[in-house]
Amino acid sequence: MTMTIDMHSHIIPKGLADALRARTKPPMMKREADGKEYMNSLLNSHAAMTEGFDSVEKRLEEMDKNGVTHAVLSNQMQDISSLPLEDSVPLCRAYNDAISAACVKYPDRLTAFAAIPVGSVEAATAEFERAMSLPGIIGCIIPGDAFLSAKRAEKFAPLLEAADRRRAVILAHYGRLPNDPEAPQPDLSDNRRLRIGTLDMQARISSSMMTFCLTDFIKKYPNVTMMTHNLGGNIPFEVERMDHRAMVDDPGQTLPSKRFREGHFICDCNSLGPRSIEMAVGVYGADKIVFGSDGTHFGMDWTQKAINEARISDAEKDLIRGGNAARAIARVTSRFAVAAQ
């Protein structure tokens, strides 16, 4: 039976929790809705966590219950990457050191994405290089807003160049950049959670996918495996509309559907269902989709059932559960090299 590799597994390791508990005050951040300074209640609450909260051992137990062989862990508290550098750098280092130690302790079960301070490209690149020297680290997680357009992505060229040298995996995860006046501002006056957690999230992921596949940006970094989540946003459901517009606006151009099919990326199927997976396989190909759970028992169970119920071949299900992820990891490390052949 093909192994199941969870490429989207958020966690707060003890080392990061300890670093937060040691703080005398929570960092200051800006609220997107009004720009005012406020004390980040999420960080403040996690700073008071008891030891063992969200432990690696608990995660392994949940993986065993849900038939997940291996997980690529990533930072659940992504806000720390967008804090001022005096806060972000030490917290990202604490996370990276702690998560690497977990990978050393359970080398057959875990690898990880590094957390990096994105308030400065220089600081982000420096911490990425340091983290990539740690055992178990295969790449990093970056706020997806960095890739909403090719112009925005160019600002992270030094980091992408370092990732290309390392043949790393970069997870572009829904999230905002610090001090970003050009970030989209959704109207959140009603249905806030649904507008943020579905409409806004999927739209921003879709924009990142357009950068990856419909511009030449990523061609400059052929050794990087770009990854996004939630089946690449709304692309599987909107690509026919894109083709329609392309035929009307510029009949001679390569159709977007062909460019997505030929794109160099992977995306997980976290939180989407069997019909969505079928559509994504039809648009991207099964070779570009990986297992993702968000790092919860509910998410692992949901994704296993969604893949089981998808009307795709057993071979395609095996690729999604583990084959594609094994190849991506093997490009960075020898782990799973046999399975990736």
Secondary structure in CASP SS format (residue, H / E / C, confidence):
PFRMAT SS
TARGET T0000
AUTHOR 0000-0000-0000
METHOD secondary structure of the structure
MODEL  1
M C 1.00
T C 1.00
M C 1.00
T C 1.00
I E 1.00
D E 1.00
M E 1.00
H E 1.00
S E 1.00
H E 1.00
I E 1.00
I C 1.00
P C 1.00
K H 1.00
G H 1.00
L H 1.00
A H 1.00
D H 1.00
A H 1.00
L H 1.00
R H 1.00
A C 1.00
R C 1.00
T C 1.00
K C 1.00
P C 1.00
P C 1.00
M E 1.00
M E 1.00
K E 1.00
R C 1.00
E C 1.00
A C 1.00
D C 1.00
G C 1.00
K C 1.00
E E 1.00
Y E 1.00
M E 1.00
N C 1.00
S H 1.00
L H 1.00
L H 1.00
N H 1.00
S H 1.00
H H 1.00
A H 1.00
A C 1.00
M C 1.00
T C 1.00
E C 1.00
G C 1.00
F C 1.00
D C 1.00
S C 1.00
V H 1.00
E H 1.00
K H 1.00
R H 1.00
L H 1.00
E H 1.00
E H 1.00
M H 1.00
D H 1.00
K H 1.00
N C 1.00
G C 1.00
V C 1.00
T C 1.00
H E 1.00
A E 1.00
V E 1.00
L E 1.00
S E 1.00
N E 1.00
Q C 1.00
M C 1.00
Q H 1.00
D H 1.00
I H 1.00
S H 1.00
S H 1.00
L C 1.00
P C 1.00
L H 1.00
E H 1.00
D H 1.00
S H 1.00
V H 1.00
P H 1.00
L H 1.00
C H 1.00
R H 1.00
A H 1.00
Y H 1.00
N H 1.00
D H 1.00
A H 1.00
I H 1.00
S H 1.00
A H 1.00
A H 1.00
C H 1.00
V H 1.00
K H 1.00
Y C 1.00
P C 1.00
D C 1.00
R C 1.00
L E 1.00
T E 1.00
A E 1.00
F E 1.00
A E 1.00
A E 1.00
I C 1.00
P C 1.00
V C 1.00
G C 1.00
S C 1.00
V H 1.00
E H 1.00
A H 1.00
A H 1.00
T H 1.00
A H 1.00
E H 1.00
F H 1.00
E H 1.00
R H 1.00
A H 1.00
M H 1.00
S C 1.00
L C 1.00
P C 1.00
G C 1.00
I E 1.00
I E 1.00
G E 1.00
C E 1.00
I E 1.00
I E 1.00
P E 1.00
G H 1.00
D H 1.00
A H 1.00
F H 1.00
L C 1.00
S C 1.00
A H 1.00
K H 1.00
R H 1.00
A H 1.00
E H 1.00
K C 1.00
F C 1.00
A H 1.00
P H 1.00
L H 1.00
L H 1.00
E H 1.00
A H 1.00
A H 1.00
D H 1.00
R H 1.00
R H 1.00
R C 1.00
A C 1.00
V E 1.00
I E 1.00
L E 1.00
A E 1.00
H E 1.00
Y C 1.00
G C 1.00
R C 1.00
L C 1.00
P C 1.00
N C 1.00
D C 1.00
P C 1.00
E C 1.00
A C 1.00
P C 1.00
Q C 1.00
P C 1.00
D C 1.00
L C 1.00
S C 1.00
D C 1.00
N C 1.00
R H 1.00
R H 1.00
L H 1.00
R H 1.00
I H 1.00
G H 1.00
T H 1.00
L H 1.00
D H 1.00
M H 1.00
Q H 1.00
A H 1.00
R H 1.00
I H 1.00
S H 1.00
S H 1.00
S H 1.00
M H 1.00
M H 1.00
T H 1.00
F H 1.00
C H 1.00
L H 1.00
T C 1.00
D C 1.00
F H 1.00
I H 1.00
K H 1.00
K H 1.00
Y C 1.00
P C 1.00
N C 1.00
V C 1.00
T E 1.00
M E 1.00
M E 1.00
T E 1.00
H C 1.00
N H 1.00
L H 1.00
G H 1.00
G C 1.00
N C 1.00
I H 1.00
P H 1.00
F H 1.00
E H 1.00
V H 1.00
E H 1.00
R H 1.00
M H 1.00
D H 1.00
H H 1.00
R H 1.00
A H 1.00
M H 1.00
V H 1.00
D H 1.00
D C 1.00
P C 1.00
G C 1.00
Q C 1.00
T C 1.00
L C 1.00
P H 1.00
S H 1.00
K H 1.00
R H 1.00
F H 1.00
R H 1.00
E C 1.00
G C 1.00
H C 1.00
F C 1.00
I E 1.00
C E 1.00
D E 1.00
C C 1.00
N C 1.00
S C 1.00
L C 1.00
G C 1.00
P H 1.00
R H 1.00
S H 1.00
I H 1.00
E H 1.00
M H 1.00
A H 1.00
V H 1.00
G H 1.00
V H 1.00
Y H 1.00
G C 1.00
A H 1.00
D H 1.00
K H 1.00
I E 1.00
V E 1.00
F E 1.00
G C 1.00
S C 1.00
D C 1.00
G C 1.00
T C 1.00
H H 1.00
F H 1.00
G H 1.00
M H 1.00
D H 1.00
W H 1.00
T H 1.00
Q H 1.00
K H 1.00
A H 1.00
I H 1.00
N H 1.00
E H 1.00
A C 1.00
R C 1.00
I C 1.00
S C 1.00
D H 1.00
A H 1.00
E H 1.00
K H 1.00
D H 1.00
L H 1.00
I H 1.00
R H 1.00
G H 1.00
G H 1.00
N H 1.00
A H 1.00
A H 1.00
R H 1.00
A H 1.00
I H 1.00
A H 1.00
R H 1.00
V H 1.00
T C 1.00
S C 1.00
R C 1.00
F C 1.00
A H 1.00
V H 1.00
A H 1.00
A H 1.00
Q C 1.00
END
